[in-house]
Amino acid sequence: MRNKIADFFNSLTISRKITAIYAGVFSAMLIIISLVFLGNMWYYYRSVSKSEITALADRIESYIEEGNDVSMRSINELNDNPYIEVMVRQKNRPDMLFGTMKKPFDFPDMDKEFKKREGGFYRNDIGAEPYIYTQRDVSCNGIDYEILILRRYNHEQKIINIFMLVFMVSNIIAIVVAVIIGKYISGKILKPIKQITDTAENISLYDLSQRIDVPDTDDEIKTLVLTFNDMIERLQISFDKENRFISDASHELKTPIAIIQGYINMVDRWGKEDKEILNEAIDSIKSETQHMSVLIQQLLYLARDTQGKNVINKKIISLTEIADEVKKEVEITSENTDISMISDENVDIYADSSLIKQLMWIFIDNAIKYSGGKKCEIKLSVGKEEGRPYFAVADKGIGIPKKSLDKIFDRFYRNDESRNKEIQGNGLGLSIAKTIADRHNAEIKVQSIEGEGSEFKVIFDNDVD
């Protein structure tokens, strides 16, 4: 039975659960208050009745013990309560019975006929009327008397019954009102949740503009609404970035493909016999395919990183040695580049050596590309800043406009908005650098003055010295 009730309750909606709990608690409180009130009323009437019976019994007992004559008249004079009846008889002469009881009445056998005894008081129905009474034994001048004091409490019983009826009706009305109020309150409380549900149903992959109105109350519901709106905001930003990423990727791939197709068509029409056109086409196709290969590799790297599939083999490595290797490679491969290195000590870090080397090359490659057509001067430094290992790449190139500093790590962003083809690249290098730094819990600091040069500093948290 308990499991069935629990299953039924669990099957209810939250709104109905709140309504049921509110109405149930409210109804239980009303019923308890009603029962307490009726109990106190019943106890009060019983106490008053017992007090009146005891007072009259004491008065009659004292009257008899004083040797006064026992008669119908004397008993009537002693009893001034219209709800109390008095019966007195002599034990050895049952026919000597005096009292105020008007209806046929047999003097009860105290040990056999009483239904319930409560501290010397008895309850019974006499002539279809409820009575509470007590019995006393009194002796005077060698005569034994039995005194029976009876009090009707049908009037009190009627009052209690009326109150019971009033309470039942009022409780039923109150329960109905509680259900209505509970439904209203639950609807009010759950309105933001319903809005969240409706908004979630209306949101699609191509429409993330839906937002929920923030309630004026400062409670958990407001926190939930703010959290939901913030989540949708982040999703929209992420979706916009992905759309821009796809658009830029399509643009970057479309250009070399169009060039390759153009040269193929040119060779197909005129270049089969023209060696000069054929060589030009081959060189361009090789260059564009190389550009596409680099772009695809970078896109794959970013996609794998987003999915957490890039494998990182971290171990203790010398940041100083990697910087020295990169310096030598730059000197061999870049003729118009003057690179110097500053390192006062050997600095070790816990990282993936190939990724750290790639990270250095990204900054150096950018320094070379954006040297402004003059000889590129690069300063590569390794050291510690406040106990944290770092390396920095500084150049004297064209610099970065201040307005672009917060965008340079976005995918496909390039400072040369016209996408000058003389500067090769696709705007993914710094985005990859950011992912590599993040995977190593490293921080990238950028300082740049337009027309004077830039410095990229990568600071690592780990220190294995």
KAHU-V761219 format. One record per pair of residues at least 12 apart in sequence whose ideal C-beta (glycine too) atoms are under 10 Angstrom apart, sorted by the first residue. I is the first residue (numbers start at 1). GAP is how many residues later the second one is. If there is no record, write none. Layout:
i: {I/I}
gap: {GAP/GAP}
This chain:
i: {9/13/13/14/14/14/14/15/15/15/15/15/15/15/15/15/16/16/16/17/18/18/18/18/18/18/18/19/19/19/19/19/19/19/19/19/19/20/20/20/20/21/21/22/22/22/22/22/22/22/22/23/23/23/23/23/23/23/23/23/23/24/24/24/24/25/25/26/26/26/26/26/26/26/27/27/27/27/27/27/27/29/29/30/30/30/30/30/30/30/31/31/31/31/31/33/33/34/34/34/34/34/34/34/34/35/35/37/37/38/38/38/38/38/41/41/41/41/41/42/42/42/42/42/44/45/45/45/45/45/45/45/46/46/46/46/46/46/48/48/48/49/49/49/49/49/49/49/49/49/49/50/50/50/50/50/50/50/52/52/52/52/52/52/53/53/53/53/53/53/53/53/53/53/53/54/54/54/54/54/55/55/55/56/56/56/56/56/56/56/56/56/56/57/57/57/57/57/57/57/57/57/57/57/58/58/59/59/59/59/60/60/60/60/60/60/60/60/60/60/60/61/61/61/61/61/61/61/62/62/63/63/63/63/63/63/63/64/64/64/64/64/64/64/64/64/64/65/65/65/65/65/66/67/67/67/68/70/70/70/70/70/70/70/70/70/70/71/71/72/72/72/72/72/72/73/74/74/75/75/75/75/75/75/76/76/76/78/79/79/79/81/81/82/82/83/83/83/83/83/83/83/83/84/84/84/84/84/84/84/85/85/85/85/85/85/85/85/85/85/85/85/85/85/86/86/86/86/86/86/86/86/86/87/87/87/87/87/87/87/87/87/87/87/87/87/88/88/88/88/88/88/88/88/88/89/89/89/89/89/89/90/90/90/90/91/91/91/91/91/91/92/92/93/93/94/94/96/96/97/97/98/99/99/99/100/101/101/101/101/102/103/103/103/103/104/104/105/105/105/105/106/107/107/107/108/108/108/108/108/108/108/110/110/110/110/110/110/114/114/116/117/118/118/119/120/120/120/121/121/121/121/121/122/122/122/122/123/124/125/126/126/127/128/129/129/129/129/129/130/130/130/130/130/130/131/131/131/131/131/132/132/132/132/132/132/133/133/133/133/133/134/134/134/134/134/135/135/135/135/136/136/188/188/188/189/189/189/190/191/191/191/192/192/192/192/192/192/192/192/192/192/192/193/193/193/193/193/194/195/195/195/195/195/195/195/196/196/196/196/196/196/196/198/198/199/199/199/199/199/199/199/200/200/200/203/203/203/205/205/206/206/207/208/208/208/208/208/208/208/208/208/209/209/210/210/210/211/211/211/211/211/211/212/212/212/212/212/212/213/213/214/214/241/241/242/242/244/244/244/244/245/245/245/245/245/245/245/245/247/248/248/248/248/248/248/248/248/249/249/249/249/249/249/249/249/249/251/251/251/252/252/252/252/252/252/252/252/252/252/252/252/253/253/253/253/253/253/255/255/255/255/255/255/256/256/256/256/256/256/256/256/256/256/257/257/257/258/259/259/259/259/259/259/259/259/260/260/260/260/260/260/260/260/261/262/262/262/262/263/263/263/263/263/263/263/263/263/264/264/265/266/266/266/266/267/267/267/267/268/287/290/291/291/291/292/294/294/294/294/294/295/295/295/295/295/297/297/298/298/298/298/298/298/298/299/299/299/301/301/301/301/301/301/302/302/302/302/302/304/305/305/305/305/305/305/305/306/308/310/310/310/310/310/311/312/312/312/312/312/312/312/313/313/313/313/313/314/314/314/314/314/314/314/314/314/315/315/315/315/315/315/316/316/316/316/316/316/316/317/317/317/317/317/317/317/317/317/317/317/318/318/318/318/318/318/319/319/319/319/319/319/319/319/319/319/319/319/319/319/319/319/319/320/320/320/320/320/320/320/320/320/320/320/320/321/321/321/321/321/321/322/322/322/322/322/322/322/322/322/322/322/323/323/323/323/323/323/323/323/323/323/323/323/323/324/324/324/324/325/325/325/326/326/326/326/326/326/326/326/326/326/326/326/326/327/327/327/327/327/327/327/327/328/329/329/329/329/330/330/330/330/330/330/330/330/330/333/334/334/334/334/334/334/335/336/336/336/336/336/336/337/337/337/337/337/337/337/337/337/338/338/338/338/338/338/339/339/339/339/339/339/339/339/339/339/340/340/340/340/340/340/341/341/341/341/341/341/342/342/342/342/342/342/342/343/343/343/343/343/344/344/344/344/345/345/345/345/346/346/347/347/347/347/347/347/347/347/347/347/347/348/348/348/348/348/349/349/349/349/349/349/349/349/349/349/349/349/350/350/350/350/350/350/350/350/351/351/351/351/351/351/351/351/351/352/352/352/355/355/355/355/355/355/355/356/356/356/356/356/356/356/358/358/358/358/359/359/359/359/359/359/359/359/359/359/359/359/359/360/360/360/360/360/360/360/360/361/361/361/362/362/362/362/362/362/362/362/362/362/363/363/363/363/363/363/363/363/363/363/363/363/363/363/363/363/363/364/364/364/364/364/364/365/365/365/365/366/366/366/366/366/366/366/366/366/366/366/366/366/367/367/367/367/367/367/367/367/367/367/367/368/368/369/369/369/369/369/369/369/369/370/370/370/370/370/370/370/370/370/370/370/370/371/371/371/371/371/372/372/372/372/372/372/372/373/373/373/374/374/374/375/376/376/376/377/377/377/377/377/378/378/378/378/378/378/379/379/379/379/379/379/379/380/380/380/381/381/381/381/384/384/384/384/385/385/385/385/386/387/387/388/388/388/388/388/388/388/389/389/389/389/389/389/389/389/389/390/390/390/390/390/390/390/391/391/391/391/391/391/392/392/392/392/392/392/392/393/393/393/393/393/394/394/394/394/394/394/394/395/395/395/395/395/395/396/396/396/396/397/397/397/397/397/398/398/398/398/398/398/398/398/398/399/399/399/399/399/399/399/399/399/400/400/400/400/400/400/400/400/401/401/401/401/401/402/402/402/403/403/404/404/404/405/405/405/405/406/407/408/408/408/408/408/408/408/408/408/408/408/409/409/409/409/409/409/409/409/409/409/410/410/410/410/410/411/411/411/411/411/411/411/411/412/412/412/412/413/413/413/413/414/414/414/414/414/415/415/415/430/430/430/433/433/436/437/437/437/440/440/440/440/441/441/441/442/442/442/442/442/443/443/443/443/443/444/444/444/444/445/445/445}
gap: {12/173/177/172/175/176/179/167/168/170/171/172/174/175/178/179/166/167/170/169/164/165/167/168/169/171/172/159/160/161/162/163/164/165/166/167/168/159/162/163/166/161/165/156/157/159/160/161/162/163/164/151/152/153/154/155/156/157/158/159/160/151/154/155/158/153/157/148/149/151/152/153/155/156/144/145/147/148/149/151/152/145/149/137/140/141/142/144/145/148/136/137/140/143/144/134/138/129/130/132/133/134/136/137/140/129/132/126/130/122/123/125/126/129/115/118/119/122/123/111/114/115/118/121/112/87/108/110/111/112/114/115/72/75/77/86/107/110/103/105/108/34/35/72/82/83/84/102/103/104/107/68/69/70/71/82/84/101/29/31/32/80/97/99/28/31/33/67/68/79/80/81/96/97/98/66/67/80/82/95/26/29/94/22/23/24/25/28/30/78/91/93/95/27/29/63/76/77/78/79/81/90/91/92/78/91/19/20/21/90/14/15/18/19/26/28/76/78/85/87/89/75/76/77/79/84/86/88/16/76/12/14/15/25/75/77/84/14/24/72/74/75/76/77/79/81/83/73/74/75/76/80/74/73/74/76/72/18/19/20/26/28/68/70/73/75/77/17/27/14/16/25/26/27/28/25/14/24/12/13/23/24/25/72/22/23/24/22/20/21/70/68/70/18/70/48/67/68/69/70/71/72/73/16/47/49/65/66/67/68/14/15/16/17/18/20/41/46/48/63/64/65/66/67/12/13/14/15/47/61/62/63/64/12/13/14/18/20/21/46/48/59/60/61/62/63/12/19/48/50/57/58/59/60/61/18/55/56/57/58/59/53/54/55/56/46/48/52/53/54/55/51/52/50/51/13/52/47/49/49/51/47/48/49/51/50/25/26/47/49/25/23/24/25/26/22/23/21/22/43/45/20/28/39/41/14/16/18/25/27/40/42/12/24/25/27/36/38/19/21/16/17/14/16/15/14/15/16/12/13/14/28/30/12/13/26/28/30/26/29/24/26/25/26/21/23/24/25/28/21/22/23/24/26/27/19/20/21/22/23/17/18/19/20/21/24/15/16/17/18/19/13/14/15/16/17/12/13/14/15/12/13/27/29/33/28/30/32/31/22/24/30/20/21/22/23/25/27/29/30/32/33/36/19/28/31/32/35/18/15/16/17/18/20/30/33/16/25/28/29/31/32/33/12/14/12/13/14/26/29/30/33/12/28/32/29/32/33/30/34/33/37/29/24/25/26/27/28/29/30/31/32/23/27/19/22/26/14/17/18/21/22/25/12/13/14/16/17/20/12/16/12/15/169/170/64/169/166/167/168/169/54/57/58/165/166/167/183/186/165/162/163/164/165/166/178/179/180/46/47/49/50/53/162/163/177/179/161/168/175/39/40/43/44/46/47/160/167/173/174/175/176/38/39/42/43/46/173/33/36/37/164/166/171/28/29/31/32/33/34/35/36/37/39/31/32/35/30/22/25/26/28/29/30/32/33/21/24/25/26/27/28/29/32/24/19/22/23/26/14/15/17/18/19/20/21/22/25/17/21/16/12/14/15/18/13/14/15/18/13/137/134/133/134/135/134/130/131/132/134/135/117/130/131/132/133/131/135/113/128/129/130/131/133/134/112/127/129/57/127/130/131/134/135/109/126/129/130/133/131/126/127/129/130/131/133/134/129/131/42/45/125/126/129/41/39/40/42/43/124/127/128/38/39/40/41/42/35/36/37/38/39/41/125/126/148/34/35/36/37/38/149/32/33/34/35/37/146/148/30/31/32/33/34/35/36/37/39/40/147/28/29/30/31/35/64/24/27/28/29/30/32/34/37/41/63/64/65/70/71/72/139/141/21/23/24/25/26/27/28/29/62/63/69/71/22/25/26/27/32/61/25/27/29/31/32/34/35/37/38/60/69/18/19/20/24/33/34/37/57/58/59/68/69/70/17/19/56/58/28/32/35/13/15/30/31/32/33/34/35/37/38/54/65/67/12/13/14/16/33/37/51/53/13/28/31/32/35/30/31/34/35/37/38/46/48/50/35/30/31/33/34/42/44/40/32/35/37/38/39/40/27/30/31/34/38/39/40/41/58/37/38/39/40/41/58/25/28/29/37/38/39/40/41/54/56/37/38/39/40/41/54/37/38/39/40/41/50/37/38/39/40/41/50/52/37/38/39/40/48/37/38/39/40/37/38/39/120/36/119/35/36/37/41/42/43/44/113/116/117/118/41/114/115/116/117/39/40/41/42/91/93/111/112/113/114/115/116/39/90/91/110/111/112/113/114/38/85/88/89/90/91/109/111/113/84/87/88/77/78/80/81/82/84/85/35/80/81/84/86/102/104/71/74/75/78/32/34/73/74/75/76/77/78/81/83/85/97/99/20/22/31/32/33/73/96/98/32/68/72/31/66/67/68/69/70/71/72/74/94/15/17/28/29/30/31/32/66/67/70/81/83/91/92/93/94/95/12/14/16/29/31/92/28/59/60/64/27/29/31/34/42/49/57/59/63/64/67/88/90/12/13/26/27/28/29/30/86/87/88/89/27/29/28/29/47/53/54/55/56/60/25/27/28/29/30/44/45/46/53/55/83/84/24/25/26/27/82/23/24/25/26/27/79/81/24/25/49/22/23/24/21/19/20/21/17/18/19/20/76/15/16/17/18/19/75/13/14/15/16/17/74/76/12/13/14/12/13/74/76/75/76/79/81/60/72/74/75/73/76/78/54/55/71/72/73/74/75/53/69/70/71/72/73/74/75/76/52/53/55/67/68/69/70/51/65/66/67/68/69/53/55/63/64/65/66/67/61/62/63/64/65/53/54/59/60/61/62/63/53/57/58/59/60/61/55/56/57/58/51/54/55/56/57/17/18/25/50/52/53/54/55/56/16/48/49/50/51/52/53/54/55/15/46/47/48/49/50/53/54/14/47/48/49/50/46/47/48/12/47/13/44/46/41/42/43/49/40/23/19/21/22/23/25/26/36/38/40/46/48/20/21/22/23/24/25/26/28/35/37/17/18/20/21/24/15/16/17/19/20/21/23/24/14/15/16/19/14/15/17/18/12/13/14/15/16/12/33/35/14/16/26/23/25/22/21/22/23/18/20/21/22/19/20/21/16/17/18/19/20/14/15/16/17/18/12/13/14/15/12/13/14}
